[in-house]
Amino acid sequence: MKMIVGLGNIGPQYDSTRHNTGFMVVEAFAQKHGIKIKTRKMNAKMGDTFIDQEKVLVVEPTTFMNDSGLAVKPLMDYFNIAVRDVMVVHDDMDLPIGKIRIKDKGSAGGHNGIKSLISSLGSEHFSRIRIGIDHPDQHHSVVNYVLGRFSKDQLPEFKIATDNAVNALEDWVADVSIPELENRYN
């Protein structure tokens, strides 16, 4: 079994915000594969399916971004999912819009959702797909920027990143290695 976790914040006020990039990507993946993300369990919404005989669990924590680990760790324990079988999708201000970066471990890099996961899992050895949302200009605070929505000009580039991330998730489910994914998508 593989678990794909999208990071974001719950509630309609956060829909389609830059900080909900993880939710938007896993929802695109789920839609493509006919997965309904509706079951509520252990502080998360989730859905599952089989893709080429591999069971895939798609998860959106309902704990808010900064406490994502409080949802993910209990689900991993309940379903007996190893850290190597978890892929986390999240926003990254250090990447331009339209770019994605895949890596198999690393620090939180200032991202509170990742910080929560590292704390709850007791490890930074989980794979992730970072989706670029760009940095705010000097006229916007970081908080207002990440909780804002993409501009009309940014949406085409975000769509490219989403499509690439969905393709990368499909390849990961098909057991393409992280180094190979890095070569294909980074």
C-alpha positions in Angstrom: 0.0 0.0 0.0 1.2 3.5 -0.8 0.0 6.7 0.8 -0.1 10.1 -1.0 -0.5 13.0 1.4 -1.5 16.5 0.2 -0.8 19.3 2.7 -3.2 22.2 3.1 -5.7 23.9 5.3 -9.4 22.9 5.7 -12.3 25.3 5.2 -13.7 27.2 2.3 -11.7 30.3 3.1 -8.5 28.3 2.1 -9.8 26.7 -1.1 -7.5 27.3 -4.0 -5.0 29.2 -2.0 -1.3 28.8 -2.6 -0.8 27.0 0.7 -3.4 24.4 -0.4 -1.3 23.4 -3.4 -0.8 19.9 -1.9 -4.6 19.4 -1.6 -5.1 20.7 -5.2 -2.5 18.3 -6.6 -3.8 15.2 -4.8 -7.4 16.1 -5.8 -6.2 16.3 -9.4 -4.6 12.8 -9.0 -7.8 11.5 -7.3 -10.0 12.8 -10.0 -7.9 11.3 -12.8 -8.1 7.9 -11.0 -11.8 8.1 -9.9 -10.9 8.3 -6.2 -13.5 10.0 -4.0 -11.8 11.7 -1.1 -14.6 11.6 1.4 -14.0 9.1 4.2 -13.1 10.8 7.5 -10.8 8.9 9.8 -8.1 9.9 12.3 -8.1 13.7 11.5 -8.1 13.2 7.7 -10.2 12.9 4.6 -9.2 10.1 2.4 -10.0 7.8 -0.4 -8.4 4.7 -2.0 -8.2 2.7 -5.1 -6.0 0.1 -6.8 -3.7 1.2 -9.6 -2.0 -1.7 -11.3 -2.6 -4.0 -8.3 -1.1 -1.4 -5.9 -3.5 -0.1 -3.3 -3.2 3.7 -3.1 -4.5 5.8 -0.2 -4.9 9.5 -0.9 -5.0 11.7 2.3 -5.8 15.3 3.1 -5.2 16.0 6.8 -8.0 18.0 8.5 -5.7 19.2 11.3 -4.6 22.4 9.4 -1.2 22.6 7.9 0.9 23.1 11.0 -0.4 19.9 12.6 -0.3 17.6 9.6 1.8 15.0 11.3 -1.0 14.4 13.9 -3.1 13.0 11.1 -0.5 11.2 9.0 1.3 9.2 11.7 -1.9 7.5 13.1 -2.9 6.6 9.6 0.5 5.1 8.8 0.3 3.1 12.0 -3.3 1.9 11.4 -2.7 0.8 7.8 0.9 -0.4 8.7 2.5 1.8 6.0 6.2 2.2 6.0 7.8 5.7 5.6 9.3 4.6 2.3 5.7 4.2 1.0 4.6 7.7 1.8 4.8 10.6 -0.7 3.9 14.1 0.6 2.9 16.9 -1.8 3.3 20.5 -0.6 3.8 24.1 -1.7 7.3 25.7 -1.8 8.0 29.4 -1.9 11.7 28.8 -2.9 10.6 27.4 -6.3 9.1 29.4 -9.2 5.5 28.7 -10.1 5.4 25.8 -12.6 8.4 24.0 -11.2 8.4 20.9 -9.1 11.1 19.2 -7.1 11.1 15.6 -5.9 13.3 14.4 -3.1 13.5 11.4 -0.8 14.4 13.2 2.5 15.4 16.5 4.0 14.7 19.2 6.5 11.5 21.2 6.8 13.1 24.2 5.1 10.8 26.5 7.1 7.6 24.7 6.0 5.5 24.1 9.1 3.5 21.2 7.6 6.8 19.3 6.9 8.1 20.3 10.3 5.0 18.7 11.9 5.5 15.5 9.8 9.2 15.2 10.8 8.3 15.6 14.4 5.4 13.1 14.4 7.2 10.5 12.3 10.5 11.0 14.1 12.2 11.0 10.7 12.9 13.3 7.7 13.3 10.2 5.5 10.0 10.5 3.6 9.6 11.4 -0.1 8.0 14.6 -1.2 7.0 16.6 -4.2 7.5 20.3 -3.7 5.4 22.5 -5.9 6.7 26.0 -6.6 4.4 28.9 -5.6 7.2 31.6 -5.9 8.1 34.2 -3.3 5.9 37.3 -2.5 7.2 40.6 -3.7 8.2 43.2 -1.1 4.6 44.6 -0.9 3.1 41.4 0.4 3.7 39.5 3.7 4.5 35.8 3.5 1.3 34.9 5.4 -1.0 37.0 3.1 0.9 35.6 0.0 0.6 31.9 0.9 -3.0 32.3 2.0 -3.8 34.2 -1.2 -4.9 32.7 -4.5 -2.9 32.4 -7.7 -3.2 35.3 -10.1 -4.6 34.8 -13.6 -1.1 35.0 -15.0 0.1 32.4 -12.5 -2.6 29.8 -13.2 -1.2 28.4 -16.5 2.2 27.7 -14.9 0.5 26.2 -11.8 -1.5 23.9 -14.1 1.8 22.7 -15.7 3.2 22.0 -12.2 0.0 20.1 -11.2 0.1 18.0 -14.4 3.8 17.1 -13.9 3.2 16.3 -10.2 0.3 14.0 -11.1 2.5 12.2 -13.6 5.2 11.9 -11.1 2.8 10.4 -8.5 1.7 7.9 -11.1 5.3 6.9 -11.8 6.0 6.7 -8.1 3.0 4.4 -7.6 4.4 2.2 -10.4 7.6 1.9 -8.4 9.8 4.3 -10.4 12.7 5.1 -8.0 13.1 8.5 -6.5 16.4 9.1 -8.3 14.7 8.3 -11.6 11.8 10.6 -10.7 14.3 13.4 -9.9 15.8 12.9 -13.3 12.5 13.0 -15.1 10.8 15.9 -13.3 13.3 18.1 -11.4 
